[in-house]
Amino acid sequence: MNFHAFINALSENSLIGETTAPHWPYLRRVMGEVLRDDAQMAQTILAEHVAILDAIIAGDGAHAEMLSRDHISRAAKIFVQRLQAQQAASEEEMRQRPTRRIK
């Protein structure tokens, strides 16, 4: 979370903070889910953050944008896959439950 706040501050664009603020509770959920059950994910995310920051420091906005979009897209895919897996597990659990007949 601190990385994202830092990048926002670097932008000196108050509109970014204003428009993203209502979405942070949902983004935290996505971030938490992406990090859950994957010991390597924290290192992967750190490497992505470092690469984004390096591009910003180098003044390469186009590269920073591309890296940021890739970072967001990958996280979104992981989140959707996990939600789909949870839904499938829930549906399977429901199928396994014995049905009761009402007389």
C-alpha positions in Angstrom: 0.0 0.0 0.0 2.8 2.4 0.8 4.3 2.0 -2.7 1.0 3.0 -4.3 0.7 6.0 -2.0 4.3 7.0 -2.8 3.7 6.8 -6.6 0.6 8.9 -6.1 2.5 11.5 -4.2 5.3 11.5 -6.9 2.7 12.3 -9.5 1.7 15.5 -7.8 -1.7 14.9 -9.3 -4.4 15.3 -6.6 -7.0 13.9 -9.0 -5.4 10.5 -8.9 -5.8 10.3 -5.1 -9.3 11.7 -5.2 -10.5 9.2 -7.9 -8.8 6.1 -6.4 -9.7 6.7 -2.7 -13.2 5.2 -2.9 -11.7 2.0 -4.5 -9.0 1.3 -1.9 -11.1 -1.1 0.2 -11.7 -3.2 -2.9 -8.1 -3.0 -4.0 -6.9 -4.1 -0.6 -9.0 -7.2 -1.0 -7.6 -7.9 -4.4 -4.0 -7.4 -3.1 -4.6 -9.6 -0.1 -6.1 -12.4 -2.3 -3.2 -12.2 -4.7 -0.7 -12.5 -1.9 -2.6 -15.3 -0.1 -1.1 -18.9 -0.3 1.8 -17.9 -2.5 5.2 -17.5 -0.8 6.9 -16.2 -4.0 4.2 -13.6 -4.8 5.6 -11.0 -2.4 9.0 -11.2 -4.1 7.4 -11.0 -7.6 5.4 -7.9 -6.6 8.4 -6.3 -5.1 10.4 -6.9 -8.3 7.5 -5.4 -10.3 7.4 -2.3 -8.0 11.1 -1.9 -8.3 11.0 -2.0 -12.1 8.1 0.5 -12.2 10.0 2.9 -9.9 13.2 2.5 -11.9 11.3 3.5 -15.0 9.9 6.5 -13.3 13.3 7.5 -12.0 14.7 7.1 -15.5 12.0 9.4 -16.8 10.6 6.7 -19.0 6.9 7.3 -18.5 5.9 5.0 -21.4 7.8 2.1 -19.9 6.5 2.8 -16.4 2.9 2.8 -17.8 3.5 -0.5 -19.6 4.9 -2.1 -16.5 2.1 -0.7 -14.3 -0.6 -2.0 -16.7 1.1 -5.5 -16.8 1.3 -5.4 -13.0 -2.4 -4.6 -12.6 -3.5 -7.1 -15.3 -1.6 -10.0 -13.8 -3.0 -9.3 -10.3 -6.5 -9.0 -11.8 -6.1 -12.4 -13.6 -4.9 -14.1 -10.4 -7.8 -12.6 -8.4 -10.4 -13.8 -10.9 -8.9 -17.2 -11.1 -9.0 -17.5 -7.3 -12.6 -16.3 -7.2 -13.5 -18.9 -9.8 -11.8 -21.6 -7.9 -13.6 -20.6 -4.7 -16.9 -20.6 -6.6 -16.2 -24.0 -8.1 -15.3 -25.4 -4.7 -18.5 -24.0 -3.2 -20.6 -25.5 -5.9 -18.9 -28.9 -5.5 -19.5 -28.7 -1.7 -23.2 -28.0 -2.4 -23.4 -31.0 -4.8 -21.9 -33.2 -2.2 -24.4 -32.3 0.5 -27.3 -34.8 0.9 -30.6 -33.4 -0.2 -33.5 -33.5 2.2 -37.0 -34.2 0.9 -39.8 -32.3 2.5 -42.9 -34.4 3.0 
